[in-house]
């Protein structure tokens, strides 16, 4: 059995936000190319999945927000057919095309299918090569390249649909997962641990002092050794105390020193180390159950190499 699943779908490539936008379909191509070149792709259990249902999305998002996104997509389709614009602007950095809603539903669906497969014991862990990313998507707001919060939806789904008692979300993207925080703050079943460059987008950093959040702001140019010390001191004791039955990862690789959208100093070996420490906790408390979802990472070469490092640890190769 290939114990690590690789979940992706062609719909995730159809969403695009205009020429030159860093959150582009080529990100998934860069990952695929790297996994093909290094051979890691050969040992993964490749899977697709159906789009997420609205009922499952609404475990994490407000029903009116979901309806508004769906309506905006329908309007965009009608306007484009009549010669209108190709994109609907959400914020200065974020826009929808006619495929975005389907891509977002598919990305969330892949995260849920990965959750099902891991909980069923078909897989030990899984990586979801999905876009659009999710961790800036709040309960009732799309922003920061994100529309639906894939990891938050999956975490709530594990609790509500599968009856788990405690899960953890680990976010190592360079940007604060403000959307995830908005959705999970105060839910003591979910422990969220993260670090993020600060001050940086989304400006203000963590806005909550809820007891189930361990959000660590770090200055620009923080390197991997400093992050490792913070993780050992602040994340690991809380994760051990929480004893999560499953761990979800917001796997952003834009803290890499080559990534132009951040100013942190991590390299591939740091992402491998982080993944190892997460696996240690999952081995002790979660029957090894991990579902990781792609978030940021915009230097295509660094992204491919970092995902390879992440997957090598997940798959023990």
BALOBA-1460 file (C-alpha; in Angstrom, 3 decimals):
// residues 317
<rec num="1" residu="x" x="0.000" y="0.000" z="0.000"/>
<rec num="2" residu="x" x="1.210" y="3.478" z="-0.859"/>
<rec num="3" residu="x" x="0.580" y="5.031" z="2.519"/>
<rec num="4" residu="x" x="0.742" y="8.666" z="1.380"/>
<rec num="5" residu="x" x="-2.068" y="9.971" z="-0.791"/>
<rec num="6" residu="x" x="-1.659" y="12.729" z="-3.376"/>
<rec num="7" residu="x" x="-4.957" y="14.457" z="-4.063"/>
<rec num="8" residu="x" x="-5.345" y="16.852" z="-6.981"/>
<rec num="9" residu="x" x="-7.661" y="17.582" z="-9.913"/>
<rec num="10" residu="x" x="-7.551" y="19.436" z="-13.210"/>
<rec num="11" residu="x" x="-10.247" y="21.857" z="-12.021"/>
<rec num="12" residu="x" x="-7.685" y="23.406" z="-9.675"/>
<rec num="13" residu="x" x="-5.672" y="24.591" z="-12.708"/>
<rec num="14" residu="x" x="-8.597" y="26.389" z="-14.347"/>
<rec num="15" residu="x" x="-8.829" y="29.106" z="-11.715"/>
<rec num="16" residu="x" x="-6.574" y="32.027" z="-12.611"/>
<rec num="17" residu="x" x="-6.469" y="35.685" z="-11.624"/>
<rec num="18" residu="x" x="-4.789" y="37.284" z="-14.626"/>
<rec num="19" residu="x" x="-1.411" y="37.380" z="-16.327"/>
<rec num="20" residu="x" x="1.516" y="37.758" z="-13.952"/>
<rec num="21" residu="x" x="-0.422" y="36.875" z="-10.791"/>
<rec num="22" residu="x" x="1.803" y="34.830" z="-8.442"/>
<rec num="23" residu="x" x="-0.999" y="32.476" z="-7.390"/>
<rec num="24" residu="x" x="-1.133" y="30.809" z="-10.801"/>
<rec num="25" residu="x" x="-1.836" y="27.383" z="-12.338"/>
<rec num="26" residu="x" x="1.903" y="26.956" z="-12.995"/>
<rec num="27" residu="x" x="2.347" y="26.364" z="-9.259"/>
<rec num="28" residu="x" x="0.743" y="22.930" z="-9.583"/>
<rec num="29" residu="x" x="2.775" y="22.200" z="-12.712"/>
<rec num="30" residu="x" x="5.988" y="23.051" z="-10.841"/>
<rec num="31" residu="x" x="5.093" y="20.556" z="-8.119"/>
<rec num="32" residu="x" x="4.199" y="17.839" z="-10.619"/>
<rec num="33" residu="x" x="7.388" y="18.421" z="-12.598"/>
<rec num="34" residu="x" x="9.531" y="18.180" z="-9.483"/>
<rec num="35" residu="x" x="7.844" y="15.006" z="-8.245"/>
<rec num="36" residu="x" x="8.262" y="13.435" z="-11.680"/>
<rec num="37" residu="x" x="11.931" y="14.395" z="-11.907"/>
<rec num="38" residu="x" x="12.865" y="13.157" z="-8.430"/>
<rec num="39" residu="x" x="10.770" y="9.989" z="-8.546"/>
<rec num="40" residu="x" x="8.735" y="10.729" z="-5.406"/>
<rec num="41" residu="x" x="5.575" y="10.968" z="-7.485"/>
<rec num="42" residu="x" x="5.891" y="7.273" z="-8.327"/>
<rec num="43" residu="x" x="5.347" y="6.097" z="-4.768"/>
<rec num="44" residu="x" x="2.269" y="8.215" z="-3.998"/>
<rec num="45" residu="x" x="-1.317" y="7.003" z="-4.124"/>
<rec num="46" residu="x" x="-2.803" y="9.472" z="-6.621"/>
<rec num="47" residu="x" x="-6.471" y="10.264" z="-6.172"/>
<rec num="48" residu="x" x="-9.142" y="12.675" z="-7.346"/>
<rec num="49" residu="x" x="-12.387" y="13.583" z="-5.598"/>
<rec num="50" residu="x" x="-15.833" y="15.056" z="-6.087"/>
<rec num="51" residu="x" x="-16.486" y="18.726" z="-5.262"/>
<rec num="52" residu="x" x="-17.400" y="19.454" z="-1.658"/>
<rec num="53" residu="x" x="-21.089" y="19.723" z="-0.824"/>
<rec num="54" residu="x" x="-22.460" y="23.056" z="0.334"/>
<rec num="55" residu="x" x="-23.527" y="21.407" z="3.597"/>
<rec num="56" residu="x" x="-19.925" y="20.434" z="4.355"/>
<rec num="57" residu="x" x="-18.566" y="23.861" z="3.350"/>
<rec num="58" residu="x" x="-21.078" y="25.450" z="5.716"/>
<rec num="59" residu="x" x="-19.458" y="23.622" z="8.638"/>
<rec num="60" residu="x" x="-16.848" y="26.411" z="8.447"/>
<rec num="61" residu="x" x="-18.455" y="29.182" z="6.387"/>
<rec num="62" residu="x" x="-21.568" y="31.332" z="6.756"/>
<rec num="63" residu="x" x="-24.400" y="30.186" z="4.493"/>
<rec num="64" residu="x" x="-25.013" y="33.677" z="3.085"/>
<rec num="65" residu="x" x="-21.319" y="34.058" z="2.234"/>
<rec num="66" residu="x" x="-21.328" y="30.750" z="0.366"/>
<rec num="67" residu="x" x="-24.463" y="31.807" z="-1.510"/>
<rec num="68" residu="x" x="-22.905" y="35.162" z="-2.401"/>
<rec num="69" residu="x" x="-19.779" y="33.504" z="-3.844"/>
<rec num="70" residu="x" x="-21.921" y="31.122" z="-5.845"/>
<rec num="71" residu="x" x="-24.064" y="33.997" z="-7.084"/>
<rec num="72" residu="x" x="-21.038" y="36.050" z="-8.058"/>
<rec num="73" residu="x" x="-19.780" y="33.126" z="-10.127"/>
<rec num="74" residu="x" x="-23.121" y="32.795" z="-11.915"/>
<rec num="75" residu="x" x="-23.210" y="36.546" z="-12.633"/>
<rec num="76" residu="x" x="-19.664" y="36.447" z="-13.974"/>
<rec num="77" residu="x" x="-20.582" y="33.613" z="-16.328"/>
<rec num="78" residu="x" x="-23.613" y="35.536" z="-17.617"/>
<rec num="79" residu="x" x="-21.670" y="38.770" z="-18.073"/>
<rec num="80" residu="x" x="-18.778" y="37.036" z="-19.828"/>
<rec num="81" residu="x" x="-21.203" y="35.388" z="-22.262"/>
<rec num="82" residu="x" x="-22.488" y="38.891" z="-23.052"/>
<rec num="83" residu="x" x="-18.976" y="40.240" z="-23.645"/>
<rec num="84" residu="x" x="-18.302" y="41.388" z="-20.103"/>
<rec num="85" residu="x" x="-15.129" y="41.168" z="-17.980"/>
<rec num="86" residu="x" x="-13.200" y="37.914" z="-17.507"/>
<rec num="87" residu="x" x="-12.688" y="38.500" z="-13.775"/>
<rec num="88" residu="x" x="-14.710" y="39.701" z="-10.787"/>
<rec num="89" residu="x" x="-12.551" y="41.521" z="-8.254"/>
<rec num="90" residu="x" x="-12.794" y="40.408" z="-4.613"/>
<rec num="91" residu="x" x="-9.980" y="42.596" z="-3.248"/>
<rec num="92" residu="x" x="-6.922" y="44.269" z="-4.843"/>
<rec num="93" residu="x" x="-5.062" y="40.916" z="-4.944"/>
<rec num="94" residu="x" x="-7.912" y="38.456" z="-5.415"/>
<rec num="95" residu="x" x="-10.349" y="37.856" z="-8.261"/>
<rec num="96" residu="x" x="-12.622" y="35.165" z="-9.633"/>
<rec num="97" residu="x" x="-12.824" y="33.842" z="-13.158"/>
<rec num="98" residu="x" x="-15.625" y="31.626" z="-14.477"/>
<rec num="99" residu="x" x="-13.836" y="28.511" z="-13.162"/>
<rec num="100" residu="x" x="-12.970" y="29.781" z="-9.664"/>
<rec num="101" residu="x" x="-16.105" y="28.556" z="-7.889"/>
<rec num="102" residu="x" x="-15.710" y="25.058" z="-9.324"/>
<rec num="103" residu="x" x="-12.005" y="25.056" z="-8.431"/>
<rec num="104" residu="x" x="-12.748" y="26.149" z="-4.858"/>
<rec num="105" residu="x" x="-15.426" y="23.458" z="-4.452"/>
<rec num="106" residu="x" x="-13.018" y="20.887" z="-5.870"/>
<rec num="107" residu="x" x="-10.136" y="21.979" z="-3.615"/>
<rec num="108" residu="x" x="-12.326" y="21.623" z="-0.537"/>
<rec num="109" residu="x" x="-13.648" y="18.302" z="-1.836"/>
<rec num="110" residu="x" x="-10.117" y="16.967" z="-2.236"/>
<rec num="111" residu="x" x="-9.329" y="17.909" z="1.376"/>
<rec num="112" residu="x" x="-12.486" y="16.115" z="2.549"/>
<rec num="113" residu="x" x="-11.745" y="13.009" z="0.474"/>
<rec num="114" residu="x" x="-8.239" y="12.927" z="1.904"/>
<rec num="115" residu="x" x="-9.743" y="13.183" z="5.389"/>
<rec num="116" residu="x" x="-12.111" y="10.283" z="4.653"/>
<rec num="117" residu="x" x="-9.316" y="8.079" z="3.279"/>
<rec num="118" residu="x" x="-6.959" y="8.738" z="6.188"/>
<rec num="119" residu="x" x="-9.619" y="8.206" z="8.850"/>
<rec num="120" residu="x" x="-10.706" y="4.990" z="7.084"/>
<rec num="121" residu="x" x="-7.130" y="3.732" z="7.318"/>
<rec num="122" residu="x" x="-6.713" y="3.497" z="3.534"/>
<rec num="123" residu="x" x="-3.824" y="5.977" z="3.832"/>
<rec num="124" residu="x" x="-1.578" y="7.037" z="6.704"/>
<rec num="125" residu="x" x="-1.437" y="10.612" z="5.482"/>
<rec num="126" residu="x" x="-2.163" y="12.728" z="2.428"/>
<rec num="127" residu="x" x="-1.063" y="15.859" z="0.602"/>
<rec num="128" residu="x" x="-3.603" y="17.900" z="-1.329"/>
<rec num="129" residu="x" x="-2.093" y="19.795" z="-4.275"/>
<rec num="130" residu="x" x="-4.959" y="22.258" z="-4.500"/>
<rec num="131" residu="x" x="-5.698" y="25.800" z="-5.465"/>
<rec num="132" residu="x" x="-7.117" y="28.249" z="-4.737"/>
<rec num="133" residu="x" x="-5.497" y="28.152" z="-1.303"/>
<rec num="134" residu="x" x="-7.636" y="28.660" z="1.766"/>
<rec num="135" residu="x" x="-6.160" y="29.944" z="5.015"/>
<rec num="136" residu="x" x="-7.088" y="33.621" z="4.542"/>
<rec num="137" residu="x" x="-10.743" y="32.780" z="3.824"/>
<rec num="138" residu="x" x="-12.790" y="33.814" z="6.862"/>
<rec num="139" residu="x" x="-16.177" y="32.533" z="7.886"/>
<rec num="140" residu="x" x="-17.847" y="35.221" z="5.790"/>
<rec num="141" residu="x" x="-15.117" y="36.787" z="3.642"/>
<rec num="142" residu="x" x="-12.869" y="35.779" z="0.730"/>
<rec num="143" residu="x" x="-9.484" y="37.519" z="0.659"/>
<rec num="144" residu="x" x="-5.753" y="37.072" z="0.108"/>
<rec num="145" residu="x" x="-6.022" y="34.671" z="-2.880"/>
<rec num="146" residu="x" x="-8.442" y="32.490" z="-0.839"/>
<rec num="147" residu="x" x="-12.161" y="31.740" z="-1.251"/>
<rec num="148" residu="x" x="-12.986" y="28.662" z="0.859"/>
<rec num="149" residu="x" x="-10.864" y="27.577" z="3.812"/>
<rec num="150" residu="x" x="-9.924" y="24.028" z="2.836"/>
<rec num="151" residu="x" x="-8.145" y="23.110" z="6.075"/>
<rec num="152" residu="x" x="-10.759" y="24.611" z="8.389"/>
<rec num="153" residu="x" x="-13.541" y="22.852" z="6.471"/>
<rec num="154" residu="x" x="-11.673" y="19.540" z="6.707"/>
<rec num="155" residu="x" x="-10.983" y="19.974" z="10.426"/>
<rec num="156" residu="x" x="-14.636" y="20.724" z="11.186"/>
<rec num="157" residu="x" x="-15.658" y="17.805" z="8.958"/>
<rec num="158" residu="x" x="-13.446" y="15.391" z="10.893"/>
<rec num="159" residu="x" x="-15.126" y="16.502" z="14.104"/>
<rec num="160" residu="x" x="-18.728" y="16.760" z="12.921"/>
<rec num="161" residu="x" x="-18.971" y="13.990" z="10.315"/>
<rec num="162" residu="x" x="-16.458" y="11.476" z="11.697"/>
<rec num="163" residu="x" x="-16.938" y="12.134" z="15.411"/>
<rec num="164" residu="x" x="-13.341" y="12.887" z="16.338"/>
<rec num="165" residu="x" x="-12.962" y="14.700" z="19.655"/>
<rec num="166" residu="x" x="-9.770" y="16.716" z="19.113"/>
<rec num="167" residu="x" x="-7.816" y="17.804" z="16.028"/>
<rec num="168" residu="x" x="-4.945" y="20.199" z="15.410"/>
<rec num="169" residu="x" x="-4.187" y="22.623" z="12.589"/>
<rec num="170" residu="x" x="-0.525" y="23.436" z="11.938"/>
<rec num="171" residu="x" x="0.074" y="26.459" z="9.682"/>
<rec num="172" residu="x" x="3.632" y="27.213" z="8.531"/>
<rec num="173" residu="x" x="2.794" y="29.673" z="5.742"/>
<rec num="174" residu="x" x="4.697" y="32.978" z="5.856"/>
<rec num="175" residu="x" x="1.365" y="34.817" z="6.226"/>
<rec num="176" residu="x" x="-0.890" y="34.540" z="9.265"/>
<rec num="177" residu="x" x="-3.846" y="32.220" z="8.691"/>
<rec num="178" residu="x" x="-6.333" y="34.866" z="9.736"/>
<rec num="179" residu="x" x="-9.226" y="33.045" z="8.080"/>
<rec num="180" residu="x" x="-8.513" y="29.826" z="9.933"/>
<rec num="181" residu="x" x="-8.201" y="31.777" z="13.178"/>
<rec num="182" residu="x" x="-11.563" y="33.470" z="12.496"/>
<rec num="183" residu="x" x="-13.245" y="30.091" z="11.986"/>
<rec num="184" residu="x" x="-11.673" y="28.056" z="14.816"/>
<rec num="185" residu="x" x="-10.969" y="30.602" z="17.585"/>
<rec num="186" residu="x" x="-12.678" y="29.449" z="20.768"/>
<rec num="187" residu="x" x="-13.436" y="25.931" z="19.514"/>
<rec num="188" residu="x" x="-11.545" y="23.950" z="22.123"/>
<rec num="189" residu="x" x="-11.715" y="20.788" z="20.017"/>
<rec num="190" residu="x" x="-9.289" y="22.420" z="17.558"/>
<rec num="191" residu="x" x="-5.780" y="23.565" z="18.479"/>
<rec num="192" residu="x" x="-4.242" y="25.918" z="15.897"/>
<rec num="193" residu="x" x="-0.485" y="26.463" z="15.983"/>
<rec num="194" residu="x" x="1.319" y="28.771" z="13.576"/>
<rec num="195" residu="x" x="4.188" y="31.146" z="13.013"/>
<rec num="196" residu="x" x="4.101" y="34.030" z="10.562"/>
<rec num="197" residu="x" x="6.120" y="37.020" z="9.468"/>
<rec num="198" residu="x" x="5.013" y="40.177" z="11.280"/>
<rec num="199" residu="x" x="4.300" y="42.939" z="10.492"/>
<rec num="200" residu="x" x="3.064" y="41.609" z="7.165"/>
<rec num="201" residu="x" x="-0.109" y="40.727" z="5.306"/>
<rec num="202" residu="x" x="-2.775" y="40.356" z="6.634"/>
<rec num="203" residu="x" x="-1.835" y="43.418" z="8.650"/>
<rec num="204" residu="x" x="-2.345" y="43.134" z="12.377"/>
<rec num="205" residu="x" x="-1.493" y="39.465" z="12.728"/>
<rec num="206" residu="x" x="-3.464" y="37.457" z="15.241"/>
<rec num="207" residu="x" x="-6.594" y="39.267" z="16.451"/>
<rec num="208" residu="x" x="-7.666" y="36.752" z="19.058"/>
<rec num="209" residu="x" x="-6.385" y="35.674" z="22.460"/>
<rec num="210" residu="x" x="-8.512" y="32.491" z="22.427"/>
<rec num="211" residu="x" x="-6.931" y="29.694" z="24.446"/>
<rec num="212" residu="x" x="-6.887" y="27.249" z="21.518"/>
<rec num="213" residu="x" x="-4.522" y="29.405" z="19.419"/>
<rec num="214" residu="x" x="-0.706" y="29.408" z="19.499"/>
<rec num="215" residu="x" x="0.169" y="32.048" z="16.905"/>
<rec num="216" residu="x" x="3.824" y="33.156" z="16.876"/>
<rec num="217" residu="x" x="4.685" y="36.415" z="15.081"/>
<rec num="218" residu="x" x="8.322" y="36.559" z="13.935"/>
<rec num="219" residu="x" x="10.272" y="39.366" z="12.241"/>
<rec num="220" residu="x" x="11.409" y="39.371" z="8.636"/>
<rec num="221" residu="x" x="14.608" y="37.410" z="7.935"/>
<rec num="222" residu="x" x="13.936" y="34.890" z="10.698"/>
<rec num="223" residu="x" x="15.843" y="31.727" z="9.757"/>
<rec num="224" residu="x" x="15.101" y="28.053" z="10.151"/>
<rec num="225" residu="x" x="17.059" y="27.505" z="13.356"/>
<rec num="226" residu="x" x="15.115" y="30.252" z="15.126"/>
<rec num="227" residu="x" x="11.850" y="28.713" z="13.909"/>
<rec num="228" residu="x" x="12.900" y="25.276" z="15.151"/>
<rec num="229" residu="x" x="13.568" y="26.676" z="18.625"/>
<rec num="230" residu="x" x="10.160" y="28.400" z="18.685"/>
<rec num="231" residu="x" x="8.386" y="25.247" z="17.552"/>
<rec num="232" residu="x" x="10.065" y="23.158" z="20.256"/>
<rec num="233" residu="x" x="9.312" y="25.731" z="22.939"/>
<rec num="234" residu="x" x="5.780" y="26.794" z="22.006"/>
<rec num="235" residu="x" x="4.118" y="24.383" z="19.578"/>
<rec num="236" residu="x" x="5.192" y="20.956" z="20.727"/>
<rec num="237" residu="x" x="4.144" y="21.215" z="24.408"/>
<rec num="238" residu="x" x="0.693" y="22.460" z="23.397"/>
<rec num="239" residu="x" x="0.274" y="19.791" z="20.736"/>
<rec num="240" residu="x" x="1.320" y="17.106" z="23.210"/>
<rec num="241" residu="x" x="-1.134" y="18.412" z="25.793"/>
<rec num="242" residu="x" x="-3.967" y="18.587" z="23.244"/>
<rec num="243" residu="x" x="-3.408" y="14.993" z="22.047"/>
<rec num="244" residu="x" x="-4.994" y="15.530" z="18.632"/>
<rec num="245" residu="x" x="-6.639" y="12.534" z="16.991"/>
<rec num="246" residu="x" x="-5.759" y="13.981" z="13.572"/>
<rec num="247" residu="x" x="-3.513" y="16.777" z="12.329"/>
<rec num="248" residu="x" x="-4.215" y="19.112" z="9.432"/>
<rec num="249" residu="x" x="-1.435" y="21.153" z="7.865"/>
<rec num="250" residu="x" x="-1.771" y="24.482" z="6.086"/>
<rec num="251" residu="x" x="1.351" y="23.839" z="4.032"/>
<rec num="252" residu="x" x="2.531" y="27.191" z="2.763"/>
<rec num="253" residu="x" x="6.071" y="27.234" z="1.402"/>
<rec num="254" residu="x" x="6.409" y="31.011" z="0.971"/>
<rec num="255" residu="x" x="8.588" y="31.277" z="4.089"/>
<rec num="256" residu="x" x="11.368" y="29.897" z="1.840"/>
<rec num="257" residu="x" x="14.264" y="32.320" z="1.513"/>
<rec num="258" residu="x" x="13.883" y="32.379" z="-2.295"/>
<rec num="259" residu="x" x="10.211" y="33.408" z="-2.214"/>
<rec num="260" residu="x" x="9.585" y="37.014" z="-3.212"/>
<rec num="261" residu="x" x="6.222" y="37.240" z="-1.437"/>
<rec num="262" residu="x" x="7.846" y="36.866" z="1.973"/>
<rec num="263" residu="x" x="11.087" y="37.821" z="3.694"/>
<rec num="264" residu="x" x="11.782" y="34.783" z="5.851"/>
<rec num="265" residu="x" x="14.798" y="32.490" z="5.629"/>
<rec num="266" residu="x" x="13.598" y="28.879" z="5.600"/>
<rec num="267" residu="x" x="14.967" y="26.242" z="3.214"/>
<rec num="268" residu="x" x="13.791" y="22.770" z="2.187"/>
<rec num="269" residu="x" x="15.464" y="21.083" z="5.173"/>
<rec num="270" residu="x" x="13.447" y="23.280" z="7.533"/>
<rec num="271" residu="x" x="10.157" y="22.177" z="5.958"/>
<rec num="272" residu="x" x="11.340" y="18.564" z="6.233"/>
<rec num="273" residu="x" x="12.169" y="19.116" z="9.917"/>
<rec num="274" residu="x" x="8.760" y="20.701" z="10.586"/>
<rec num="275" residu="x" x="7.041" y="17.786" z="8.867"/>
<rec num="276" residu="x" x="9.055" y="15.328" z="10.966"/>
<rec num="277" residu="x" x="8.032" y="17.014" z="14.207"/>
<rec num="278" residu="x" x="4.388" y="17.018" z="13.133"/>
<rec num="279" residu="x" x="4.693" y="13.333" z="12.272"/>
<rec num="280" residu="x" x="6.153" y="12.645" z="15.726"/>
<rec num="281" residu="x" x="3.045" y="14.093" z="17.362"/>
<rec num="282" residu="x" x="0.753" y="12.264" z="14.924"/>
<rec num="283" residu="x" x="2.528" y="8.990" z="15.666"/>
<rec num="284" residu="x" x="1.986" y="9.373" z="19.405"/>
<rec num="285" residu="x" x="-1.570" y="10.668" z="19.457"/>
<rec num="286" residu="x" x="-3.267" y="10.522" z="16.057"/>
<rec num="287" residu="x" x="-2.567" y="7.022" z="14.676"/>
<rec num="288" residu="x" x="-0.228" y="8.820" z="12.231"/>
<rec num="289" residu="x" x="-3.212" y="10.611" z="10.635"/>
<rec num="290" residu="x" x="-2.204" y="13.781" z="8.765"/>
<rec num="291" residu="x" x="-3.852" y="15.708" z="5.927"/>
<rec num="292" residu="x" x="-1.744" y="18.489" z="4.425"/>
<rec num="293" residu="x" x="-3.137" y="21.117" z="2.045"/>
<rec num="294" residu="x" x="-1.130" y="23.450" z="-0.160"/>
<rec num="295" residu="x" x="-1.329" y="27.128" z="0.764"/>
<rec num="296" residu="x" x="1.359" y="29.604" z="-0.392"/>
<rec num="297" residu="x" x="4.663" y="29.206" z="-2.209"/>
<rec num="298" residu="x" x="5.274" y="31.367" z="-5.263"/>
<rec num="299" residu="x" x="8.868" y="30.846" z="-6.355"/>
<rec num="300" residu="x" x="8.195" y="27.877" z="-8.597"/>
<rec num="301" residu="x" x="11.571" y="26.176" z="-8.149"/>
<rec num="302" residu="x" x="11.591" y="26.598" z="-4.368"/>
<rec num="303" residu="x" x="7.964" y="25.443" z="-4.208"/>
<rec num="304" residu="x" x="8.692" y="22.229" z="-6.087"/>
<rec num="305" residu="x" x="11.740" y="21.440" z="-3.971"/>
<rec num="306" residu="x" x="9.934" y="22.229" z="-0.718"/>
<rec num="307" residu="x" x="6.920" y="20.059" z="-1.537"/>
<rec num="308" residu="x" x="9.322" y="17.253" z="-2.444"/>
<rec num="309" residu="x" x="10.993" y="17.596" z="0.986"/>
<rec num="310" residu="x" x="7.579" y="17.647" z="2.722"/>
<rec num="311" residu="x" x="6.386" y="14.559" z="0.834"/>
<rec num="312" residu="x" x="9.609" y="12.618" z="1.382"/>
<rec num="313" residu="x" x="9.003" y="12.864" z="5.122"/>
<rec num="314" residu="x" x="5.279" y="12.072" z="4.887"/>
<rec num="315" residu="x" x="6.000" y="9.016" z="2.718"/>
<rec num="316" residu="x" x="9.191" y="7.922" z="4.526"/>
<rec num="317" residu="x" x="11.366" y="7.955" z="1.391"/>
